[in-house]
Amino acid sequence: MNAKSIIGLLLLGLFIVACLQNIEVVAMHFLFWSFDISKLLLLIIIFVIGIFVGMIIPGLFIKSKPKETKENQA
């Protein structure tokens, strides 16, 4: 295992511990809606959204290289 995998697993473990310690229900207010939601569920939803945003944002800034044709390689 490399250092990146170990750090990722440690962070995931800390996230799981934090989630398990926050299981009480809280009032959530979003724009015009108000509802009760478990902190555990809220943390998981925000975590998943963060992962998707983290995967999408770097792809927007990477410039794709034009593919070389066989004619250009010769």
C-alpha positions in Angstrom: 0.0 0.0 0.0 1.2 3.4 -0.8 1.0 6.5 1.4 -2.0 7.9 -0.5 -4.0 4.7 0.1 -3.2 4.7 3.8 -4.1 8.4 4.3 -7.4 7.8 2.4 -8.3 4.8 4.6 -7.4 6.8 7.7 -9.6 9.7 6.6 -12.4 7.3 5.7 -12.1 5.8 9.2 -12.3 9.2 10.9 -15.3 10.1 8.7 -17.1 6.9 9.8 -16.3 7.5 13.5 -17.6 11.1 13.2 -20.8 9.9 11.5 -21.5 7.3 14.2 -21.1 9.9 16.9 -23.7 12.2 15.2 -26.9 10.2 14.9 -29.3 12.7 16.5 -32.0 14.4 14.4 -31.6 18.1 13.6 -33.9 20.6 11.9 -32.8 21.4 8.4 -33.8 24.6 6.6 -33.2 24.9 2.9 -34.6 27.8 0.9 -38.3 27.5 1.6 -38.3 24.1 3.0 -37.9 22.9 6.6 -37.5 19.3 7.6 -35.9 17.1 10.3 -33.0 14.9 9.2 -30.5 12.7 10.9 -27.0 14.3 11.2 -25.6 10.9 10.0 -27.7 11.0 6.8 -26.8 14.7 6.3 -23.1 14.0 6.7 -23.2 11.1 4.2 -25.1 13.2 1.6 -22.6 16.0 1.9 -19.7 13.6 1.7 -21.1 12.0 -1.5 -21.7 15.4 -3.1 -18.2 16.4 -2.2 -16.8 13.3 -3.9 -18.7 14.0 -7.1 -17.7 17.6 -7.2 -14.1 16.6 -6.5 -14.2 14.3 -9.5 -15.9 16.7 -11.8 -14.0 19.9 -11.1 -10.5 18.7 -12.1 -11.9 17.4 -15.4 -13.0 20.8 -16.3 -9.5 22.3 -16.1 -7.6 19.5 -17.8 -7.1 20.4 -21.5 -7.4 17.4 -23.8 -4.5 16.9 -26.2 -5.4 16.6 -29.8 -4.9 13.0 -30.9 -2.1 12.5 -33.4 -3.0 10.7 -36.5 -0.8 8.1 -38.2 0.2 10.6 -40.8 1.6 13.0 -38.2 3.6 10.3 -36.5 5.5 9.2 -39.7 
